[in-house]
């Protein structure tokens, strides 16, 4: 009996490419990721990949956009109906769930490194694009949480510390996590 396959729509294939790009860039960074690795992960040819995304940078920006959009959506949904400290706490818990997908955490870390590396080589374009995305995230969190600038700074500072603790593999019972416990 002949094997039948289900054809993906162009949008489904594009989605597959973005997801594969997120994983590849998370694992290897911008400079260490080849478009061939992404194409292979998805099961398409490199020429087809470039019909969907004209450049490696476009792939990277799509992966970063998706990562930041997922964070923003998670924060907004978590804070719905809440304000102040309750909204911050809910968004913080949502963040821990979001980065349970290790590739999402790694992609965030890689995007910071990739921007710094590009700019040290005289390429400011990628940094401008990523900073604009990150600013959208900041603004969405401020609005969703009804936060002051100081509260947003504290929220994102704690998030960055969480990134470091998770990336370095500190287990949840380690003393460095004590400051994240319930407030008295």
trRosetta pair geometry for C-beta under 8 A, 3 or more apart (Angstrom, degrees):
i j d omega theta_ij theta_ji phi_ij phi_ji
8 12 4.0 -130 -171 93 101 121
8 13 4.7 130 109 -57 126 82
8 16 7.0 -11 -174 -13 167 136
9 12 4.6 96 50 6 77 102
9 13 7.0 -142 92 -4 40 86
10 13 5.7 -55 -147 38 31 111
10 14 6.2 37 152 -23 65 105
10 52 7.8 179 -171 -103 88 100
11 14 5.5 -49 -145 34 32 115
11 15 6.4 37 152 -21 63 103
12 15 5.6 -51 -150 34 32 114
12 16 6.5 37 150 -21 63 103
13 16 5.5 -50 -151 33 34 115
13 17 6.5 36 150 -21 65 103
13 42 7.5 85 -163 176 75 128
13 44 6.9 87 -166 -69 114 144
13 52 7.0 -135 117 -85 101 142
14 17 5.7 -53 -152 34 32 113
14 18 6.6 33 150 -19 65 102
14 52 5.3 -180 -106 -153 82 125
15 18 5.7 -52 -149 34 33 111
15 19 6.4 31 154 -16 66 106
16 19 5.8 -55 -147 38 31 110
16 20 6.2 28 155 -16 65 108
16 42 4.9 115 134 -137 109 105
17 20 5.8 -55 -144 40 30 110
17 21 6.1 34 154 -23 64 107
17 38 6.7 59 -156 162 77 112
17 42 5.4 -2 -88 -85 62 158
17 44 7.3 -37 -82 29 104 142
17 49 6.3 155 -131 -131 130 81
17 52 5.6 122 27 106 169 156
17 53 6.8 -170 141 -9 141 120
17 59 7.2 -95 155 -128 105 102
17 62 8.0 21 111 104 97 148
18 21 5.6 -55 -148 36 29 114
18 22 6.5 36 152 -25 63 101
18 59 8.0 -164 -105 -154 53 69
18 62 5.2 -105 -114 140 98 114
18 63 6.1 174 -163 -86 69 61
18 66 5.4 117 168 -41 123 153
19 22 5.7 -48 -152 27 32 114
19 23 6.8 26 152 -13 62 104
19 66 7.9 -113 -77 140 52 165
20 23 5.8 -57 -153 38 35 108
20 24 6.1 28 154 -15 70 110
20 38 5.1 123 122 -156 113 74
20 41 4.1 153 -151 101 121 124
20 42 4.7 -102 -19 -57 160 91
21 24 5.8 -57 -139 42 31 107
21 25 5.8 22 165 -11 68 111
21 33 7.9 88 -150 164 66 151
21 38 5.3 23 -85 -129 69 131
21 59 4.8 -153 -123 174 143 98
21 60 7.1 -144 176 -83 121 36
21 62 6.5 58 78 82 157 102
21 63 4.1 -129 118 -68 107 122
22 25 6.4 -59 -140 43 21 102
22 26 6.0 25 158 -23 60 113
22 63 4.5 175 -78 -151 62 101
22 66 6.2 -83 -73 80 126 129
22 67 6.3 150 -130 -60 113 101
22 103 5.9 87 136 145 95 121
22 104 7.6 -3 175 -88 123 57
22 107 5.6 -35 -164 -82 78 150
23 26 5.7 -57 -145 36 26 114
23 27 6.3 15 160 -12 63 111
23 41 6.9 -174 74 -171 125 159
23 103 5.0 -42 -108 -139 64 149
24 27 6.1 -63 -146 41 27 104
24 28 6.0 -30 174 29 65 113
24 33 4.6 105 144 -139 102 121
24 37 5.3 141 -134 113 133 115
24 38 5.1 -103 9 -80 161 81
24 41 6.3 -145 -56 -9 114 154
25 28 6.8 -81 -126 59 22 75
25 29 6.6 19 -166 -152 62 10
25 30 6.3 21 -140 -78 101 53
25 33 5.2 -54 -88 -34 57 161
25 59 7.9 173 -49 127 126 96
25 60 5.9 131 -104 -121 147 78
25 63 5.2 127 26 110 144 162
25 64 7.9 -81 117 -53 158 79
25 107 5.9 61 98 -123 99 91
25 110 5.7 165 152 114 81 150
25 111 7.9 48 147 -67 124 76
25 114 7.9 -17 -169 -54 110 151
26 102 7.8 129 159 123 137 70
26 103 4.1 124 78 -159 171 75
26 104 7.5 -31 -107 -47 143 15
26 105 8.0 83 -152 70 119 49
26 106 3.8 88 -176 95 94 109
26 107 4.0 -54 -87 -59 94 77
26 110 5.9 -159 -121 3 36 140
27 33 7.8 109 68 -87 80 103
27 103 7.3 -35 -44 -119 82 93
27 106 6.6 43 -69 136 41 150
28 32 3.6 -135 169 107 92 109
28 33 4.4 137 84 -68 119 75
28 37 7.5 42 18 89 157 166
29 32 4.6 70 57 24 91 106
29 33 6.5 -163 81 -18 40 94
29 110 4.7 -159 -104 -146 65 109
29 113 6.1 -59 -127 92 122 127
29 114 6.0 173 -167 -70 87 97
30 33 6.3 -67 -147 29 20 107
30 56 7.8 114 -167 144 84 112
30 60 5.5 28 -116 -115 102 145
30 110 6.9 150 -24 164 73 104
30 114 3.9 94 -7 -126 128 125
30 117 7.3 -173 55 67 120 131
30 118 7.5 -13 83 -52 159 108
30 126 7.9 40 -119 -164 165 162
31 114 7.5 178 -15 -118 81 85
31 117 6.7 -86 -26 131 127 155
33 37 6.1 -118 -162 59 69 132
33 38 6.9 54 170 -44 109 102
33 56 7.7 157 96 -163 98 117
33 60 8.0 144 66 -85 138 98
34 37 4.6 104 62 -3 85 98
34 38 7.4 -151 99 0 52 81
35 38 5.5 -50 -154 37 43 113
35 39 6.2 45 148 -21 70 104
35 46 5.8 89 119 -137 108 100
35 49 5.8 159 175 115 106 148
35 50 7.3 41 173 -61 150 92
35 56 5.4 -113 -61 -92 109 95
35 59 6.9 155 -111 -1 93 161
36 39 5.6 -52 -144 38 33 112
36 40 6.1 35 155 -21 66 106
36 46 5.7 -33 -94 -78 68 121
37 40 5.7 -53 -145 37 29 112
37 41 6.3 33 154 -23 63 105
38 41 5.7 -53 -149 33 30 113
38 42 6.5 17 156 -8 64 109
38 49 6.4 112 99 -138 108 145
38 59 6.5 -6 -142 -171 177 151
39 42 6.1 -66 -151 44 29 103
39 44 5.2 -100 -156 79 80 74
39 45 6.2 -12 -174 158 133 14
39 46 4.8 -94 -42 -78 165 57
39 48 7.3 123 -135 62 111 91
39 49 4.5 -93 -87 -41 101 138
40 43 7.4 34 -173 -74 30 37
42 49 7.4 135 48 -91 141 103
44 48 4.4 -108 170 83 114 132
44 49 5.8 140 100 -56 118 80
45 48 4.6 98 58 5 81 102
45 49 7.0 -136 100 -7 46 86
46 49 5.3 -49 -149 31 37 119
46 50 6.5 30 156 -14 67 105
47 50 5.8 -60 -149 41 33 106
47 51 6.7 41 149 -27 64 98
48 51 5.5 -47 -154 24 38 114
48 52 7.0 31 151 -13 65 101
49 52 6.0 -63 -162 37 34 106
49 53 6.5 -34 163 44 71 94
49 59 7.7 5 172 -83 106 133
50 53 6.6 -73 -123 76 36 59
50 54 6.2 54 -170 -134 77 32
50 55 7.8 53 -133 -65 90 27
53 56 8.0 85 125 -94 119 19
53 58 4.3 -178 -171 102 95 114
53 59 4.6 107 130 -66 160 77
53 62 6.4 -102 -105 -4 132 142
54 58 5.5 79 49 0 70 155
55 58 4.6 107 56 0 77 98
55 59 7.3 -134 101 -1 49 83
56 59 5.5 -52 -156 34 39 115
56 60 6.4 40 147 -20 68 104
57 60 5.5 -52 -147 36 35 113
57 61 6.2 33 155 -17 67 106
57 125 7.8 14 -166 108 149 121
57 126 6.4 -120 -145 -88 110 107
58 61 5.8 -53 -143 39 30 110
58 62 6.3 33 154 -20 63 106
59 62 5.8 -56 -149 35 29 111
59 63 6.4 28 153 -18 64 106
60 63 5.7 -56 -150 36 31 110
60 64 6.2 26 154 -14 66 108
60 114 7.1 -156 -169 166 139 160
60 126 7.3 -10 104 -136 135 122
61 64 5.7 -53 -142 41 32 110
61 65 6.0 39 155 -24 65 106
61 126 7.4 -137 -73 -134 98 81
61 129 5.7 -43 -121 144 120 146
61 130 7.7 -127 -117 -69 78 77
62 65 5.6 -50 -143 35 29 114
62 66 6.4 30 156 -20 62 104
63 66 5.9 -55 -151 34 29 110
63 67 6.5 29 152 -19 63 107
63 107 6.5 -130 150 -149 108 134
64 67 5.6 -54 -148 36 33 113
64 68 6.2 25 157 -12 67 108
64 107 7.1 -171 -98 164 60 110
64 111 5.1 111 -116 -109 117 136
64 130 5.9 -58 160 -112 156 95
64 133 6.3 123 133 75 105 168
65 68 6.1 -61 -146 42 27 105
65 69 6.0 29 155 -21 65 110
65 133 6.0 -125 -103 -118 64 140
66 69 5.6 -55 -142 38 29 113
66 70 6.3 30 157 -21 64 105
67 70 5.9 -57 -152 33 27 110
67 71 6.7 26 151 -17 62 105
67 104 5.9 159 -139 -143 97 76
67 107 4.9 -147 -93 108 154 136
67 108 6.5 -167 158 -65 138 75
67 111 7.5 -164 70 -31 149 143
68 71 5.6 -51 -150 35 36 113
68 72 6.2 36 153 -19 67 105
68 133 4.8 121 56 160 170 113
68 134 6.7 -112 -122 -83 138 51
68 136 7.2 85 148 74 129 107
68 137 5.2 -104 -167 -61 102 125
69 72 5.7 -54 -145 38 31 111
69 73 6.2 30 156 -18 66 107
70 73 5.8 -52 -142 39 29 110
70 74 6.2 32 156 -20 63 108
70 98 6.7 150 134 -148 102 117
70 104 6.9 -97 91 -128 139 129
71 74 5.8 -59 -150 38 28 112
71 75 6.3 26 155 -18 65 107
71 95 7.4 33 -145 -114 92 83
71 98 6.1 103 -106 170 67 161
71 104 7.7 150 -63 -180 93 120
71 137 6.1 15 95 -135 119 127
72 75 5.9 -57 -148 37 29 110
72 76 6.2 25 157 -17 65 109
72 136 7.0 -30 -88 124 149 93
72 137 5.1 -123 -75 -116 100 74
72 140 4.7 41 -149 83 106 161
72 141 7.6 -110 -123 -49 69 78
73 76 5.9 -56 -143 39 29 109
73 77 6.1 26 160 -16 65 110
74 77 6.0 -58 -144 39 26 108
74 78 6.2 25 158 -19 63 111
74 91 7.9 112 122 -145 80 70
74 94 4.7 166 160 160 98 119
74 95 7.1 130 118 -79 130 48
74 97 7.4 -165 -159 79 133 103
74 98 4.9 83 153 -72 179 128
75 78 5.8 -60 -147 37 27 110
75 79 6.2 12 161 -9 65 114
75 91 4.6 34 -141 -138 81 110
75 94 6.2 169 -89 88 42 140
75 95 7.3 28 -82 -64 88 89
75 137 7.9 100 19 -165 148 83
75 140 6.7 112 83 118 126 106
75 141 5.3 -48 159 -100 154 85
75 144 5.8 129 132 74 93 159
75 145 7.8 -57 172 -41 106 102
76 79 6.2 -67 -145 43 26 102
76 80 6.8 53 152 -55 61 88
76 140 6.1 -60 -64 169 108 111
76 144 4.6 -129 -111 -102 62 141
77 80 5.8 -26 -158 -15 34 118
77 94 7.2 149 76 -127 89 150
78 82 8.0 -42 136 33 61 134
78 87 7.8 117 115 -161 83 61
78 90 4.3 173 160 142 95 95
78 91 4.9 146 90 -88 131 50
78 93 6.9 174 -152 68 137 87
78 94 3.6 -105 -63 -39 149 143
79 82 5.3 -114 -163 61 56 102
79 83 7.8 74 -177 -86 98 38
79 87 4.0 46 -140 -154 100 98
79 90 5.6 154 -85 82 50 122
79 91 5.3 3 -56 -57 102 104
79 144 4.1 107 69 155 146 101
79 145 5.2 -99 -130 -79 148 64
80 144 7.7 -48 -62 -157 52 100
82 86 4.3 -129 -164 112 115 105
82 87 4.1 164 111 -76 103 73
82 90 5.5 121 40 7 164 145
82 145 7.8 -20 102 -126 94 59
83 86 6.6 41 58 55 37 101
83 87 5.2 0 -125 -25 16 126
83 145 7.0 119 -145 -179 48 44
83 146 4.2 1 -147 32 99 143
84 87 6.1 116 50 18 30 100
84 88 7.1 -58 142 -3 38 101
84 145 7.4 141 -50 172 8 80
84 146 6.2 -39 -47 82 54 114
84 147 7.9 134 -113 -89 35 63
84 151 7.9 -98 -145 -140 54 159
85 88 5.4 -53 -146 37 36 114
85 89 6.1 37 156 -20 68 105
85 183 8.0 -60 -175 22 137 154
86 89 5.8 -52 -146 36 29 111
86 90 6.3 29 155 -17 63 107
87 90 5.8 -56 -147 38 30 110
87 91 6.2 27 156 -16 66 108
87 144 6.6 175 -175 131 128 76
87 145 4.0 164 120 -132 128 71
87 146 6.4 118 19 28 159 89
87 147 7.6 -134 90 -52 127 93
88 91 5.9 -59 -146 40 28 107
88 92 6.2 33 154 -23 64 107
88 145 5.6 71 -66 -150 67 135
88 147 7.1 95 -73 -88 104 119
88 151 6.7 -112 -76 177 136 108
88 154 7.9 4 -148 96 145 106
88 155 5.5 -126 -138 -97 104 112
89 92 5.6 -53 -148 34 30 115
89 93 6.6 28 155 -16 63 103
90 93 5.9 -53 -150 36 31 109
90 94 6.4 33 150 -20 64 107
91 94 5.4 -52 -147 37 35 115
91 95 6.4 43 151 -27 65 100
91 141 6.7 105 -165 -141 160 98
91 144 7.2 114 -80 109 132 124
91 145 6.2 -59 -14 -76 145 119
91 155 7.0 15 91 -159 131 128
92 95 5.6 -49 -151 28 32 114
92 96 6.9 33 151 -18 62 99
92 155 7.3 -129 -69 -146 94 85
92 158 6.8 -26 -116 113 119 133
92 159 7.5 -137 -118 -78 76 83
92 180 7.8 -170 168 -155 136 104
93 96 5.8 -49 -155 31 36 112
93 97 6.8 34 149 -14 64 103
94 97 5.6 -57 -155 38 36 111
94 98 6.2 39 148 -24 69 106
95 98 5.4 -52 -145 34 34 114
95 99 6.3 16 162 -5 68 106
95 159 5.9 -96 -170 -121 163 103
95 162 6.8 91 122 91 125 161
96 99 6.4 -62 -143 45 26 97
96 100 6.9 51 149 -45 58 91
96 162 7.0 -106 -86 -166 79 142
97 100 5.5 -32 -160 -3 36 120
98 101 6.8 -55 172 29 44 100
98 104 5.9 -110 155 121 81 157
99 102 7.4 52 173 -101 67 35
99 104 5.6 -133 -111 88 53 108
99 105 4.2 71 -153 -65 104 106
99 108 8.0 -50 -107 11 110 137
99 162 7.3 143 40 134 157 114
99 163 7.4 -137 -127 -100 159 67
99 166 6.1 78 134 116 133 173
101 104 4.4 67 89 -2 102 112
101 105 7.6 163 90 -7 57 82
102 105 5.6 -55 -154 38 44 110
102 106 6.0 39 152 -17 75 108
103 106 5.5 -54 -139 44 35 111
103 107 6.0 41 158 -25 67 104
104 107 5.9 -50 -145 33 26 111
104 108 6.8 31 152 -20 58 102
105 108 5.8 -55 -158 31 33 112
105 109 6.6 26 151 -13 66 106
105 163 6.3 170 -155 -134 99 80
105 166 6.0 -96 -144 107 159 133
105 167 6.5 -163 151 -73 123 87
106 109 5.6 -56 -149 39 36 110
106 110 6.0 35 153 -19 69 108
106 167 7.7 130 -88 -113 65 100
107 110 5.5 -55 -142 40 32 112
107 111 6.2 36 157 -26 66 102
108 111 5.9 -53 -149 28 29 109
108 112 7.0 28 154 -17 61 100
108 163 6.6 -105 100 -124 132 133
109 112 6.0 -54 -159 31 34 110
109 113 6.7 27 149 -11 66 108
109 163 6.6 161 -71 178 98 121
109 167 6.2 98 -70 -101 152 146
110 113 5.6 -59 -148 42 37 109
110 114 5.8 38 155 -24 71 109
111 114 5.5 -51 -139 37 32 114
111 115 6.4 36 159 -21 64 102
111 130 5.8 174 175 -144 112 140
112 115 6.1 -55 -152 33 27 108
112 116 6.5 22 153 -13 62 109
113 116 5.8 -60 -149 40 31 109
113 117 6.0 29 156 -18 68 110
114 117 5.8 -54 -141 39 29 109
114 118 6.2 30 159 -19 64 107
114 126 6.8 -85 136 141 99 143
114 130 7.9 138 86 -54 104 160
115 118 5.9 -56 -146 37 28 109
115 119 6.2 20 159 -13 64 111
115 126 6.0 -151 -109 114 66 99
115 127 4.4 104 -161 -99 100 80
115 130 5.2 -113 -81 58 127 148
115 131 7.6 116 -144 -45 149 84
116 119 6.0 -61 -146 41 27 106
116 120 6.2 27 156 -21 64 108
117 120 5.8 -55 -145 34 30 110
117 121 6.6 16 156 -7 62 109
118 121 6.0 -71 -157 45 30 103
118 123 4.1 -76 177 80 90 111
118 124 7.6 160 126 -78 101 19
118 125 7.7 -91 157 54 135 70
118 126 4.6 15 102 47 174 128
118 127 6.3 -168 82 -36 117 92
119 122 7.5 91 -167 -45 34 7
119 123 6.5 -101 -79 70 34 58
119 124 5.8 59 -114 -98 86 60
119 126 8.0 -126 -47 63 77 92
119 127 5.0 34 -61 -40 116 146
123 126 6.1 34 132 11 109 101
123 127 7.8 138 114 -4 69 97
124 127 5.4 -65 -162 46 54 115
124 128 5.9 57 145 -29 83 104
125 128 5.8 -56 -150 31 30 110
125 129 6.6 25 156 -15 65 107
126 129 5.7 -57 -152 38 34 112
126 130 6.1 25 156 -13 69 110
127 130 5.9 -58 -139 43 29 104
127 131 5.9 31 161 -20 66 109
128 131 5.9 -55 -142 37 25 110
128 132 6.5 28 156 -22 60 106
129 132 5.9 -57 -156 31 28 111
129 133 6.8 25 150 -16 63 105
130 133 5.6 -52 -152 35 37 112
130 134 6.2 35 152 -19 68 106
131 134 5.6 -55 -143 39 33 111
131 135 6.2 38 155 -23 66 105
132 135 5.7 -52 -146 34 29 113
132 136 6.7 36 151 -22 61 101
133 136 5.7 -52 -158 30 34 114
133 137 6.8 35 146 -19 64 102
134 137 5.4 -49 -155 32 39 115
134 138 6.5 44 147 -21 67 101
135 138 5.4 -46 -147 33 37 116
135 139 6.3 35 155 -17 66 105
136 139 5.9 -56 -147 39 29 110
136 140 6.3 30 155 -20 64 108
137 140 5.8 -57 -148 36 29 111
137 141 6.4 27 156 -18 65 107
138 141 6.0 -62 -153 36 27 109
138 142 6.4 27 153 -20 65 107
138 152 6.5 78 -166 175 85 133
138 156 7.1 -13 -112 -66 90 145
139 142 5.6 -52 -147 34 33 113
139 143 6.4 27 157 -14 66 107
140 143 5.9 -58 -148 41 30 107
140 144 5.9 26 157 -17 68 112
141 144 5.8 -54 -135 42 28 108
141 145 5.8 5 169 2 65 116
141 147 7.0 -9 132 21 79 139
141 152 6.1 123 105 -131 109 100
141 155 6.5 -171 159 110 134 147
141 156 7.5 122 91 -61 162 97
142 145 6.6 -71 -140 50 18 94
142 147 4.9 -106 -137 60 58 100
142 149 7.6 2 -120 -90 129 48
142 152 4.9 -21 -87 -80 90 139
143 146 7.5 18 -175 -71 28 43
145 151 7.1 -150 122 127 127 125
145 152 7.4 152 65 -86 132 79
145 155 7.0 148 35 -74 175 162
147 151 3.9 -138 -158 89 100 120
147 152 4.6 127 119 -54 137 82
147 155 6.7 -59 -122 -12 162 139
148 151 4.7 97 48 6 76 101
148 152 7.0 -140 92 -3 40 86
149 152 5.7 -56 -149 39 31 111
149 153 6.3 36 152 -23 65 105
150 153 5.6 -51 -148 33 31 113
150 154 6.5 31 153 -17 64 104
151 154 5.7 -53 -150 37 33 112
151 155 6.2 37 150 -23 65 106
152 155 5.4 -51 -145 35 33 115
152 156 6.3 22 160 -9 67 106
153 156 6.3 -60 -145 43 26 101
153 157 6.0 31 155 -23 64 111
154 157 5.6 -55 -142 37 28 114
154 158 6.3 28 158 -18 63 105
155 158 6.1 -59 -154 35 25 108
155 159 6.5 26 148 -20 62 109
156 159 5.2 -50 -146 35 38 118
156 160 6.4 40 154 -21 67 99
157 160 5.9 -52 -151 33 31 109
157 161 6.6 31 150 -16 63 103
158 161 5.6 -53 -151 37 35 112
158 162 6.4 41 148 -22 65 102
158 180 7.4 129 -166 -101 115 97
159 162 5.4 -49 -150 33 34 115
159 163 6.6 42 148 -24 63 99
160 163 5.3 -43 -152 27 38 118
160 164 6.7 37 150 -18 64 100
161 164 5.6 -51 -151 35 36 111
161 165 6.3 33 153 -16 68 106
162 165 5.8 -57 -144 40 31 109
162 166 6.0 25 160 -13 67 110
162 180 7.5 89 -87 -93 99 147
163 166 6.2 -63 -146 42 23 104
163 167 5.9 20 160 -17 64 115
164 167 5.9 -58 -139 40 25 109
164 168 6.0 12 164 -8 63 114
165 168 6.2 -64 -143 45 23 102
165 170 4.5 -65 -165 45 83 123
165 174 7.7 -171 -159 69 111 131
165 176 5.8 -176 -115 117 120 126
165 177 6.6 124 -176 -77 155 84
166 169 7.6 39 177 -71 31 28
166 170 7.6 -74 -70 44 25 79
170 174 4.4 -92 180 41 99 158
170 176 5.4 -35 179 55 160 131
170 177 6.8 174 126 -40 118 99
171 174 5.2 123 61 -28 67 97
172 177 5.6 11 -161 -24 47 179
173 177 7.2 -47 -73 46 2 133
174 177 5.5 97 68 0 74 100
175 178 5.5 -15 -166 -20 55 118
176 179 7.8 -42 173 15 43 101
177 180 5.3 -56 -174 34 69 116
177 181 7.6 93 135 -47 77 81
178 181 5.8 -28 -168 -12 49 117
